[in-house]
Amino acid sequence: GTKFGDFGKKYWDKALPGGAWSALDGKPTARPVDARFAQDGTFLYVRLTERLEPGSLRIDPAIFGGDNWDLLAAPKRSEPYRQLAVNPAGASVALAYGEAGTVWDSGAAVRSETNAAGWTVRLALPLDRLAPGGVKPGQTVYLNLLRGGAQLLAWSPTFEGGFHVLDRLGELVF
């Protein structure tokens, strides 16, 4: 909605860089991948970009069989936790682990754009829904950002063959 649209104008120049990405095993990647974070007390804003030839992207309607960006979020480095995954077409899925249901109403605004410069996903995630129990200012949330596709990348390397390694979630303090 309006809040998400305003974010593009108001906050991206002040967004915090996420730092270096790596393969799941922790080895550096030469791929030009970037994450940026901001928050306004109500939303966590995340921008994920990769400079690439957009024709190389594989789109799977089920999300996980092609290229995707994933966000995992938890109040602790254990269950329960939540996952939001987005494909290049902008389709997304919000899954819950260790909760009563297998999906969660993320309330997220999701934008996926491909152009000559590459692929960018912008997320506006309500803090009160981000992790089980919500996230409040001053609180820590544990999360990871991951890039699925032919070569798997991670913001916080998992040192295993998959994404769902909870003791490797990074720490984000609001």
C-alpha positions as CSV (number, residue, x, y, z in Angstrom):
1,G,0.0,0.0,0.0
2,T,1.0,3.6,0.5
3,K,3.4,2.8,3.3
4,F,5.4,0.5,1.0
5,G,5.4,3.0,-1.8
6,D,6.6,5.8,0.5
7,F,9.5,3.5,1.7
8,G,11.1,3.7,-1.7
9,K,11.4,7.4,-1.5
10,K,12.0,7.9,2.3
11,Y,14.3,5.2,3.5
12,W,16.5,3.4,0.9
13,D,19.2,6.1,1.1
14,K,19.4,5.4,4.8
15,A,19.1,1.6,4.6
16,L,21.8,-0.4,6.3
17,P,23.9,-2.6,4.0
18,G,23.7,-6.3,4.8
19,G,27.4,-7.1,4.1
20,A,29.0,-9.9,2.2
21,W,27.2,-12.9,1.0
22,S,28.6,-16.4,0.6
23,A,27.9,-19.9,-0.6
24,L,26.2,-22.1,2.1
25,D,29.6,-23.5,3.1
26,G,30.9,-20.0,3.9
27,K,33.1,-19.6,0.8
28,P,32.9,-16.1,-0.6
29,T,30.9,-15.6,-3.8
30,A,31.8,-13.3,-6.7
31,R,28.1,-12.9,-7.5
32,P,27.0,-9.3,-7.1
33,V,24.3,-9.9,-4.4
34,D,23.2,-7.2,-1.9
35,A,20.8,-6.9,0.9
36,R,19.7,-3.6,2.6
37,F,17.6,-3.2,5.8
38,A,15.6,-0.4,7.3
39,Q,12.8,-0.2,9.8
40,D,10.4,2.5,11.1
41,G,9.0,0.8,14.2
42,T,6.1,-0.7,12.3
43,F,7.8,-2.4,9.3
44,L,11.0,-4.1,8.5
45,Y,12.0,-3.2,5.0
46,V,14.4,-5.4,3.0
47,R,15.8,-4.9,-0.5
48,L,17.5,-7.9,-2.1
49,T,19.3,-7.4,-5.4
50,E,21.5,-9.4,-7.8
51,R,23.1,-8.0,-10.9
52,L,22.6,-10.6,-13.6
53,E,21.1,-11.2,-17.0
54,P,17.4,-11.4,-16.3
55,G,16.9,-14.0,-19.0
56,S,18.9,-16.4,-16.9
57,L,16.3,-16.5,-14.2
58,R,14.2,-19.6,-13.8
59,I,10.6,-19.0,-12.7
60,D,8.8,-21.8,-10.9
61,P,5.2,-21.1,-10.0
62,A,5.7,-23.2,-6.9
63,I,8.7,-20.9,-6.0
64,F,11.2,-23.4,-4.8
65,G,12.0,-25.2,-8.1
66,G,13.6,-22.1,-9.7
67,D,15.3,-18.9,-8.6
68,N,14.0,-17.4,-5.4
69,W,14.9,-15.2,-2.4
70,D,14.0,-16.5,1.0
71,L,13.8,-14.8,4.4
72,L,13.7,-16.9,7.6
73,A,12.7,-15.2,10.9
74,A,12.5,-16.4,14.5
75,P,12.4,-15.0,18.0
76,K,15.1,-17.5,19.0
77,R,17.5,-19.7,17.0
78,S,14.9,-22.5,17.2
79,E,11.3,-23.3,16.3
80,P,8.9,-21.7,15.9
81,Y,10.1,-19.7,12.9
82,R,8.7,-18.3,9.6
83,Q,9.8,-18.3,6.0
84,L,8.8,-16.0,3.2
85,A,10.0,-16.9,-0.3
86,V,9.6,-14.9,-3.5
87,N,10.2,-15.8,-7.2
88,P,11.2,-13.5,-10.0
89,A,7.5,-13.2,-11.1
90,G,6.6,-11.8,-7.7
91,A,4.8,-14.9,-6.5
92,S,5.4,-15.6,-2.8
93,V,4.7,-18.1,-0.2
94,A,4.7,-17.7,3.6
95,L,5.3,-20.8,5.6
96,A,5.3,-21.5,9.4
97,Y,7.3,-24.1,11.2
98,G,6.6,-25.2,14.8
99,E,3.3,-23.3,14.9
100,A,-0.3,-24.6,14.7
101,G,-0.6,-24.0,11.0
102,T,1.9,-24.5,8.1
103,V,1.3,-21.0,6.6
104,W,1.2,-17.6,8.2
105,D,-0.5,-14.3,7.2
106,S,2.7,-12.3,6.7
107,G,0.9,-9.1,5.8
108,A,4.0,-8.4,3.7
109,A,4.1,-6.1,0.7
110,V,6.2,-7.9,-1.9
111,R,7.7,-6.3,-5.1
112,S,9.8,-8.2,-7.6
113,E,11.4,-6.4,-10.5
114,T,13.6,-7.6,-13.3
115,N,15.3,-5.3,-15.8
116,A,18.6,-5.0,-17.6
117,A,20.4,-4.4,-14.3
118,G,19.2,-7.6,-12.8
119,W,16.6,-8.7,-10.2
120,T,15.4,-6.7,-7.2
121,V,12.9,-7.8,-4.5
122,R,11.6,-5.3,-2.0
123,L,9.8,-6.4,1.1
124,A,7.8,-4.5,3.7
125,L,7.2,-6.9,6.6
126,P,4.9,-5.8,9.5
127,L,7.1,-6.2,12.7
128,D,4.1,-7.5,14.6
129,R,3.9,-10.5,12.2
130,L,7.5,-11.0,11.3
131,A,8.3,-13.7,13.8
132,P,6.1,-15.7,16.2
133,G,5.1,-13.3,19.0
134,G,6.0,-10.2,16.8
135,V,9.1,-8.0,17.1
136,K,9.2,-4.7,19.1
137,P,11.7,-1.9,19.0
138,G,14.8,-2.8,21.1
139,Q,14.1,-6.5,20.5
140,T,16.4,-8.9,18.6
141,V,15.1,-11.1,15.8
142,Y,17.0,-13.9,14.3
143,L,16.9,-14.2,10.5
144,N,18.6,-15.3,7.4
145,L,18.3,-14.2,3.8
146,L,19.0,-16.8,1.2
147,R,19.2,-16.9,-2.6
148,G,17.9,-20.1,-4.2
149,G,18.6,-21.3,-7.7
150,A,21.5,-23.1,-9.4
151,Q,24.0,-22.0,-6.7
152,L,22.6,-21.4,-3.2
153,L,23.8,-18.3,-1.4
154,A,23.3,-17.1,2.1
155,W,23.6,-13.8,4.1
156,S,24.5,-16.0,7.1
157,P,26.2,-19.2,5.8
158,T,24.5,-22.4,7.1
159,F,27.5,-24.7,6.6
160,E,25.0,-27.4,5.6
161,G,23.3,-28.2,2.3
162,G,20.1,-26.4,3.0
163,F,18.5,-23.2,4.2
164,H,16.7,-24.3,7.4
165,V,19.7,-24.3,9.8
166,L,18.3,-22.3,12.8
167,D,21.5,-22.1,14.9
168,R,23.1,-20.2,11.9
169,L,20.4,-17.5,11.8
170,G,21.9,-14.0,11.9
171,E,21.0,-11.4,14.5
172,L,19.1,-8.2,13.8
173,V,18.5,-5.8,16.6
174,F,15.7,-3.2,16.2
